[in-house]
Amino acid sequence: MGHPPLEFSDCYVDSPGFRERLKCYELELDRTSRFLKDVIRDGKDVIGAIKGYSLAVQKFSQTLQAFQFDFIGDTLTDDEINIAESFREFAGLLQEVEDDRMMLVQNASDLLIKPLEKFRKEQIGVTKADEQMDKERLNFYDSSVEYVYQIQQVQERKKFDVVEPVLAFLQSILTLNNLTVEMTQDFLPYKQELQLSLQNTRNHFDSTSEEMEELMKRMKQPSQIVKMHGRATIEGYLYIQEKRAFGVTWVKYYCKYLKENKLFVMVPIEQKPATKQNVTELKLKACIRRKSESIDKRFCFDIEAYERHTPVTVQALSEASRKQWMEAMDGKEPPFFSLPAVELNEVGFKFVRKCINYVETKGITQEGLYRTVGSNIQVQRLLNAFFDPKCPGDVDFSSGDWDSKTITSALKFYLRTHSCILIHPLMTYSLHRDLILAAKSENLDFRLGTIHLLVYKLPERNREMLEVLVRHLVCSHSAENLMTPSNMGVIFGPTLMRAEEETVAAMLDIKFQNIVVEILIEEYSKIFSGPPEENSAPPVPPPRVVPRKRQPITISKRPPRTYPILQMQNPERKWKRARSEGISDNAHTDEQIKNALTRLQSRPVRCVSGISVRLKVRSGGLS
């Protein structure tokens, strides 16, 4: 039950019942005053906590903003650019949220604290009239009537004068929360793109880490390599196999290898009397280790030179010496199996097509296609059977002896090791640098145009084999096997392309080899539909003095937010008129509307303060 109303006529009677009813009103005012005091204290705590949290987040944002990623090499991939710029995007997003939050904090006192303190002081405080009545006995009845009038007015006014500031404060918090939800929706596409960039970069890293580790181990071994320009990269005694009239003999030479110009110099040790010492110089083409079972000597390797039609077989003095010479000459290991020819012949094409046909028929939906590897023993068994010189190509893939992992691994192994026999990978050393430079370009049209042009500079058989493979990779059903063009690029980039010299810089360029293969897959129909027109040269990228700065993805691409245009009505309304309309004239309402309701939907809103506002912002805000 509510309090009974106080009649003005009871002031003149001043009965005990009237006094009791008046006491109930005064107790209620005291309870309301204590409540307001608690609300003000707790509200200040909330505002302080919000302010402290916001300042901490802004400090975190500034730390992210100040950090700058450094990188190795001369160019970043698009995915690496996304990652390098991610902290700035994070900082911008956090700062935008905290700007709105600080706006709430700065106006929270005007929204909540000051109106409640004013009501507690000016409305409740002035009703303490007992002492006033004692001092004004002559005007007791008039004062009593005014007191009853005031105490009843306070009881009525607190219904809106107390609730309205709390409502405005709560509305500002909910508006901020709604803006945070809206920013979260803006953030989702960026988050998905960045996650893809992170995964692609992780894949590139995984594809190069093993080769980088092997290179590191080789570099840690003791070596006689001298890196000073103009001096021999390595020198020492070697035995050279030479064919004589009565058979093969081994002749001792003092040899030097100049890495800078790939020159192999042989100075004979045994000299015939009255003969001039002959020095032989050969331009190195390749260096390959000899298998132990292929020759009756140990520590041997073959040197292929442009001046010789057949390899020069060399014997080192020890296994350690052979490793040092091969390391200096960028030597390669022999293939695990022997192919009958050193060119892309019909048997090789038949093998690739049979592998592709089997995969597309029975294994195309296998998760991790080409990423999961088969048994090395099974792979070598399949290759040796297929490339058997006695009956090449006579292998039934559907016999049940071979699974998908064995066949996909054999296909990759053939393309990789066949390039070792050919000396050049499928996409050739001569085009390697141009392909890498194209992949590094920030001009996407230049990338595509240059790769398109370079593909038609490949030898015809190489291009034909490349087209067969890429056509298969285009139809790889990535939705089922989860192998996207980017994933396929990671697998086949090092298989189809290879730097002629193994260095750390070459290892870091593997990610751009992957990008070349990815472009071949994504732009297959354009690249392999025919050579580019003769009169349409690829666009030439502008010269770049400093590293490129690009943002392929960014949160800031969302439409800009506009702020409200406020039109204030006349605030000088009398309280009775305001009460009749259900509106108060608190002084804080202007700031309340300006700062707490800045992102509502675009329509006139009748606010608690009586101010009509039209907001022209994005949809999704509170109405």
SULZITA-V47482 format. One record per residue. N is the residue number from 1. RES is the residue in one letter. OMEGA is omega as a letter, one per 20 degrees, with the letter a starting at -180 (none if undefined). Layout:
n:N res:RES omega:OMEGA
n:N res:RES omega:OMEGA
This chain:
n:1 res:M omega:r
n:2 res:G omega:r
n:3 res:H omega:r
n:4 res:P omega:a
n:5 res:P omega:r
n:6 res:L omega:r
n:7 res:E omega:r
n:8 res:F omega:a
n:9 res:S omega:r
n:10 res:D omega:r
n:11 res:C omega:a
n:12 res:Y omega:r
n:13 res:V omega:r
n:14 res:D omega:a
n:15 res:S omega:r
n:16 res:P omega:r
n:17 res:G omega:r
n:18 res:F omega:r
n:19 res:R omega:a
n:20 res:E omega:r
n:21 res:R omega:r
n:22 res:L omega:r
n:23 res:K omega:r
n:24 res:C omega:r
n:25 res:Y omega:a
n:26 res:E omega:r
n:27 res:L omega:r
n:28 res:E omega:r
n:29 res:L omega:r
n:30 res:D omega:r
n:31 res:R omega:r
n:32 res:T omega:a
n:33 res:S omega:r
n:34 res:R omega:r
n:35 res:F omega:r
n:36 res:L omega:r
n:37 res:K omega:r
n:38 res:D omega:r
n:39 res:V omega:r
n:40 res:I omega:a
n:41 res:R omega:a
n:42 res:D omega:r
n:43 res:G omega:r
n:44 res:K omega:r
n:45 res:D omega:r
n:46 res:V omega:a
n:47 res:I omega:r
n:48 res:G omega:r
n:49 res:A omega:r
n:50 res:I omega:a
n:51 res:K omega:r
n:52 res:G omega:r
n:53 res:Y omega:a
n:54 res:S omega:r
n:55 res:L omega:r
n:56 res:A omega:r
n:57 res:V omega:r
n:58 res:Q omega:r
n:59 res:K omega:r
n:60 res:F omega:r
n:61 res:S omega:r
n:62 res:Q omega:r
n:63 res:T omega:r
n:64 res:L omega:a
n:65 res:Q omega:a
n:66 res:A omega:a
n:67 res:F omega:r
n:68 res:Q omega:r
n:69 res:F omega:r
n:70 res:D omega:a
n:71 res:F omega:r
n:72 res:I omega:a
n:73 res:G omega:a
n:74 res:D omega:a
n:75 res:T omega:r
n:76 res:L omega:r
n:77 res:T omega:r
n:78 res:D omega:r
n:79 res:D omega:r
n:80 res:E omega:r
n:81 res:I omega:r
n:82 res:N omega:a
n:83 res:I omega:a
n:84 res:A omega:a
n:85 res:E omega:a
n:86 res:S omega:a
n:87 res:F omega:r
n:88 res:R omega:r
n:89 res:E omega:r
n:90 res:F omega:a
n:91 res:A omega:r
n:92 res:G omega:r
n:93 res:L omega:r
n:94 res:L omega:a
n:95 res:Q omega:r
n:96 res:E omega:r
n:97 res:V omega:a
n:98 res:E omega:r
n:99 res:D omega:r
n:100 res:D omega:a
n:101 res:R omega:r
n:102 res:M omega:r
n:103 res:M omega:r
n:104 res:L omega:a
n:105 res:V omega:a
n:106 res:Q omega:a
n:107 res:N omega:a
n:108 res:A omega:r
n:109 res:S omega:r
n:110 res:D omega:a
n:111 res:L omega:a
n:112 res:L omega:a
n:113 res:I omega:a
n:114 res:K omega:r
n:115 res:P omega:a
n:116 res:L omega:r
n:117 res:E omega:r
n:118 res:K omega:r
n:119 res:F omega:a
n:120 res:R omega:a
n:121 res:K omega:a
n:122 res:E omega:a
n:123 res:Q omega:a
n:124 res:I omega:a
n:125 res:G omega:a
n:126 res:V omega:a
n:127 res:T omega:r
n:128 res:K omega:a
n:129 res:A omega:a
n:130 res:D omega:a
n:131 res:E omega:r
n:132 res:Q omega:a
n:133 res:M omega:r
n:134 res:D omega:a
n:135 res:K omega:a
n:136 res:E omega:a
n:137 res:R omega:a
n:138 res:L omega:r
n:139 res:N omega:a
n:140 res:F omega:a
n:141 res:Y omega:r
n:142 res:D omega:r
n:143 res:S omega:r
n:144 res:S omega:r
n:145 res:V omega:r
n:146 res:E omega:r
n:147 res:Y omega:r
n:148 res:V omega:r
n:149 res:Y omega:a
n:150 res:Q omega:a
n:151 res:I omega:r
n:152 res:Q omega:r
n:153 res:Q omega:r
n:154 res:V omega:r
n:155 res:Q omega:a
n:156 res:E omega:a
n:157 res:R omega:a
n:158 res:K omega:r
n:159 res:K omega:r
n:160 res:F omega:a
n:161 res:D omega:r
n:162 res:V omega:a
n:163 res:V omega:a
n:164 res:E omega:r
n:165 res:P omega:r
n:166 res:V omega:r
n:167 res:L omega:a
n:168 res:A omega:r
n:169 res:F omega:r
n:170 res:L omega:r
n:171 res:Q omega:r
n:172 res:S omega:r
n:173 res:I omega:a
n:174 res:L omega:r
n:175 res:T omega:r
n:176 res:L omega:r
n:177 res:N omega:r
n:178 res:N omega:r
n:179 res:L omega:r
n:180 res:T omega:r
n:181 res:V omega:r
n:182 res:E omega:r
n:183 res:M omega:r
n:184 res:T omega:r
n:185 res:Q omega:r
n:186 res:D omega:a
n:187 res:F omega:a
n:188 res:L omega:r
n:189 res:P omega:r
n:190 res:Y omega:r
n:191 res:K omega:a
n:192 res:Q omega:r
n:193 res:E omega:a
n:194 res:L omega:r
n:195 res:Q omega:r
n:196 res:L omega:r
n:197 res:S omega:r
n:198 res:L omega:r
n:199 res:Q omega:r
n:200 res:N omega:r
n:201 res:T omega:r
n:202 res:R omega:r
n:203 res:N omega:r
n:204 res:H omega:r
n:205 res:F omega:r
n:206 res:D omega:a
n:207 res:S omega:a
n:208 res:T omega:a
n:209 res:S omega:a
n:210 res:E omega:r
n:211 res:E omega:r
n:212 res:M omega:r
n:213 res:E omega:r
n:214 res:E omega:r
n:215 res:L omega:r
n:216 res:M omega:a
n:217 res:K omega:r
n:218 res:R omega:a
n:219 res:M omega:a
n:220 res:K omega:a
n:221 res:Q omega:r
n:222 res:P omega:a
n:223 res:S omega:r
n:224 res:Q omega:a
n:225 res:I omega:r
n:226 res:V omega:a
n:227 res:K omega:r
n:228 res:M omega:a
n:229 res:H omega:r
n:230 res:G omega:r
n:231 res:R omega:a
n:232 res:A omega:r
n:233 res:T omega:r
n:234 res:I omega:r
n:235 res:E omega:a
n:236 res:G omega:a
n:237 res:Y omega:r
n:238 res:L omega:r
n:239 res:Y omega:a
n:240 res:I omega:r
n:241 res:Q omega:a
n:242 res:E omega:r
n:243 res:K omega:r
n:244 res:R omega:a
n:245 res:A omega:a
n:246 res:F omega:r
n:247 res:G omega:a
n:248 res:V omega:r
n:249 res:T omega:r
n:250 res:W omega:a
n:251 res:V omega:a
n:252 res:K omega:r
n:253 res:Y omega:r
n:254 res:Y omega:a
n:255 res:C omega:r
n:256 res:K omega:r
n:257 res:Y omega:r
n:258 res:L omega:a
n:259 res:K omega:a
n:260 res:E omega:r
n:261 res:N omega:r
n:262 res:K omega:a
n:263 res:L omega:r
n:264 res:F omega:a
n:265 res:V omega:r
n:266 res:M omega:r
n:267 res:V omega:a
n:268 res:P omega:r
n:269 res:I omega:a
n:270 res:E omega:a
n:271 res:Q omega:r
n:272 res:K omega:a
n:273 res:P omega:r
n:274 res:A omega:r
n:275 res:T omega:a
n:276 res:K omega:r
n:277 res:Q omega:a
n:278 res:N omega:r
n:279 res:V omega:a
n:280 res:T omega:r
n:281 res:E omega:a
n:282 res:L omega:r
n:283 res:K omega:a
n:284 res:L omega:r
n:285 res:K omega:a
n:286 res:A omega:r
n:287 res:C omega:a
n:288 res:I omega:r
n:289 res:R omega:r
n:290 res:R omega:r
n:291 res:K omega:a
n:292 res:S omega:a
n:293 res:E omega:a
n:294 res:S omega:a
n:295 res:I omega:a
n:296 res:D omega:r
n:297 res:K omega:r
n:298 res:R omega:r
n:299 res:F omega:a
n:300 res:C omega:r
n:301 res:F omega:a
n:302 res:D omega:r
n:303 res:I omega:r
n:304 res:E omega:a
n:305 res:A omega:a
n:306 res:Y omega:a
n:307 res:E omega:a
n:308 res:R omega:r
n:309 res:H omega:r
n:310 res:T omega:a
n:311 res:P omega:r
n:312 res:V omega:a
n:313 res:T omega:a
n:314 res:V omega:r
n:315 res:Q omega:r
n:316 res:A omega:a
n:317 res:L omega:r
n:318 res:S omega:r
n:319 res:E omega:r
n:320 res:A omega:r
n:321 res:S omega:r
n:322 res:R omega:r
n:323 res:K omega:r
n:324 res:Q omega:r
n:325 res:W omega:a
n:326 res:M omega:r
n:327 res:E omega:r
n:328 res:A omega:a
n:329 res:M omega:a
n:330 res:D omega:a
n:331 res:G omega:a
n:332 res:K omega:r
n:333 res:E omega:r
n:334 res:P omega:r
n:335 res:P omega:a
n:336 res:F omega:r
n:337 res:F omega:a
n:338 res:S omega:r
n:339 res:L omega:a
n:340 res:P omega:a
n:341 res:A omega:a
n:342 res:V omega:r
n:343 res:E omega:r
n:344 res:L omega:a
n:345 res:N omega:a
n:346 res:E omega:r
n:347 res:V omega:r
n:348 res:G omega:r
n:349 res:F omega:r
n:350 res:K omega:r
n:351 res:F omega:a
n:352 res:V omega:a
n:353 res:R omega:r
n:354 res:K omega:r
n:355 res:C omega:a
n:356 res:I omega:a
n:357 res:N omega:r
n:358 res:Y omega:a
n:359 res:V omega:a
n:360 res:E omega:a
n:361 res:T omega:a
n:362 res:K omega:a
n:363 res:G omega:a
n:364 res:I omega:a
n:365 res:T omega:a
n:366 res:Q omega:a
n:367 res:E omega:a
n:368 res:G omega:a
n:369 res:L omega:a
n:370 res:Y omega:r
n:371 res:R omega:r
n:372 res:T omega:a
n:373 res:V omega:r
n:374 res:G omega:r
n:375 res:S omega:r
n:376 res:N omega:a
n:377 res:I omega:a
n:378 res:Q omega:r
n:379 res:V omega:r
n:380 res:Q omega:r
n:381 res:R omega:r
n:382 res:L omega:a
n:383 res:L omega:r
n:384 res:N omega:r
n:385 res:A omega:a
n:386 res:F omega:a
n:387 res:F omega:r
n:388 res:D omega:a
n:389 res:P omega:a
n:390 res:K omega:r
n:391 res:C omega:a
n:392 res:P omega:r
n:393 res:G omega:a
n:394 res:D omega:r
n:395 res:V omega:r
n:396 res:D omega:a
n:397 res:F omega:a
n:398 res:S omega:a
n:399 res:S omega:a
n:400 res:G omega:r
n:401 res:D omega:a
n:402 res:W omega:r
n:403 res:D omega:a
n:404 res:S omega:a
n:405 res:K omega:r
n:406 res:T omega:a
n:407 res:I omega:r
n:408 res:T omega:r
n:409 res:S omega:r
n:410 res:A omega:r
n:411 res:L omega:r
n:412 res:K omega:a
n:413 res:F omega:r
n:414 res:Y omega:a
n:415 res:L omega:a
n:416 res:R omega:a
n:417 res:T omega:r
n:418 res:H omega:r
n:419 res:S omega:r
n:420 res:C omega:r
n:421 res:I omega:r
n:422 res:L omega:a
n:423 res:I omega:r
n:424 res:H omega:r
n:425 res:P omega:a
n:426 res:L omega:a
n:427 res:M omega:r
n:428 res:T omega:r
n:429 res:Y omega:a
n:430 res:S omega:a
n:431 res:L omega:a
n:432 res:H omega:a
n:433 res:R omega:a
n:434 res:D omega:r
n:435 res:L omega:r
n:436 res:I omega:r
n:437 res:L omega:r
n:438 res:A omega:a
n:439 res:A omega:a
n:440 res:K omega:a
n:441 res:S omega:r
n:442 res:E omega:r
n:443 res:N omega:a
n:444 res:L omega:r
n:445 res:D omega:r
n:446 res:F omega:r
n:447 res:R omega:a
n:448 res:L omega:a
n:449 res:G omega:a
n:450 res:T omega:r
n:451 res:I omega:r
n:452 res:H omega:a
n:453 res:L omega:a
n:454 res:L omega:r
n:455 res:V omega:a
n:456 res:Y omega:r
n:457 res:K omega:r
n:458 res:L omega:r
n:459 res:P omega:a
n:460 res:E omega:a
n:461 res:R omega:r
n:462 res:N omega:a
n:463 res:R omega:r
n:464 res:E omega:r
n:465 res:M omega:r
n:466 res:L omega:r
n:467 res:E omega:r
n:468 res:V omega:a
n:469 res:L omega:a
n:470 res:V omega:r
n:471 res:R omega:r
n:472 res:H omega:a
n:473 res:L omega:r
n:474 res:V omega:a
n:475 res:C omega:a
n:476 res:S omega:r
n:477 res:H omega:a
n:478 res:S omega:r
n:479 res:A omega:a
n:480 res:E omega:a
n:481 res:N omega:r
n:482 res:L omega:r
n:483 res:M omega:r
n:484 res:T omega:r
n:485 res:P omega:r
n:486 res:S omega:r
n:487 res:N omega:r
n:488 res:M omega:r
n:489 res:G omega:r
n:490 res:V omega:a
n:491 res:I omega:a
n:492 res:F omega:r
n:493 res:G omega:r
n:494 res:P omega:r
n:495 res:T omega:a
n:496 res:L omega:a
n:497 res:M omega:r
n:498 res:R omega:r
n:499 res:A omega:a
n:500 res:E omega:a
n:501 res:E omega:a
n:502 res:E omega:r
n:503 res:T omega:r
n:504 res:V omega:r
n:505 res:A omega:r
n:506 res:A omega:r
n:507 res:M omega:a
n:508 res:L omega:r
n:509 res:D omega:r
n:510 res:I omega:a
n:511 res:K omega:r
n:512 res:F omega:r
n:513 res:Q omega:r
n:514 res:N omega:r
n:515 res:I omega:r
n:516 res:V omega:a
n:517 res:V omega:r
n:518 res:E omega:r
n:519 res:I omega:r
n:520 res:L omega:a
n:521 res:I omega:a
n:522 res:E omega:a
n:523 res:E omega:a
n:524 res:Y omega:a
n:525 res:S omega:a
n:526 res:K omega:a
n:527 res:I omega:a
n:528 res:F omega:r
n:529 res:S omega:r
n:530 res:G omega:a
n:531 res:P omega:r
n:532 res:P omega:a
n:533 res:E omega:a
n:534 res:E omega:a
n:535 res:N omega:a
n:536 res:S omega:r
n:537 res:A omega:r
n:538 res:P omega:a
n:539 res:P omega:a
n:540 res:V omega:a
n:541 res:P omega:r
n:542 res:P omega:r
n:543 res:P omega:a
n:544 res:R omega:a
n:545 res:V omega:a
n:546 res:V omega:r
n:547 res:P omega:a
n:548 res:R omega:r
n:549 res:K omega:a
n:550 res:R omega:r
n:551 res:Q omega:r
n:552 res:P omega:r
n:553 res:I omega:a
n:554 res:T omega:r
n:555 res:I omega:a
n:556 res:S omega:r
n:557 res:K omega:a
n:558 res:R omega:a
n:559 res:P omega:a
n:560 res:P omega:r
n:561 res:R omega:r
n:562 res:T omega:a
n:563 res:Y omega:a
n:564 res:P omega:r
n:565 res:I omega:a
n:566 res:L omega:r
n:567 res:Q omega:a
n:568 res:M omega:r
n:569 res:Q omega:a
n:570 res:N omega:a
n:571 res:P omega:a
n:572 res:E omega:r
n:573 res:R omega:r
n:574 res:K omega:a
n:575 res:W omega:a
n:576 res:K omega:r
n:577 res:R omega:r
n:578 res:A omega:r
n:579 res:R omega:a
n:580 res:S omega:r
n:581 res:E omega:a
n:582 res:G omega:a
n:583 res:I omega:r
n:584 res:S omega:a
n:585 res:D omega:r
n:586 res:N omega:a
n:587 res:A omega:a
n:588 res:H omega:a
n:589 res:T omega:r
n:590 res:D omega:r
n:591 res:E omega:r
n:592 res:Q omega:a
n:593 res:I omega:a
n:594 res:K omega:a
n:595 res:N omega:a
n:596 res:A omega:a
n:597 res:L omega:a
n:598 res:T omega:a
n:599 res:R omega:r
n:600 res:L omega:a
n:601 res:Q omega:a
n:602 res:S omega:r
n:603 res:R omega:r
n:604 res:P omega:a
n:605 res:V omega:r
n:606 res:R omega:a
n:607 res:C omega:a
n:608 res:V omega:a
n:609 res:S omega:a
n:610 res:G omega:a
n:611 res:I omega:r
n:612 res:S omega:a
n:613 res:V omega:r
n:614 res:R omega:a
n:615 res:L omega:r
n:616 res:K omega:a
n:617 res:V omega:r
n:618 res:R omega:r
n:619 res:S omega:r
n:620 res:G omega:r
n:621 res:G omega:r
n:622 res:L omega:r
n:623 res:S omega:none
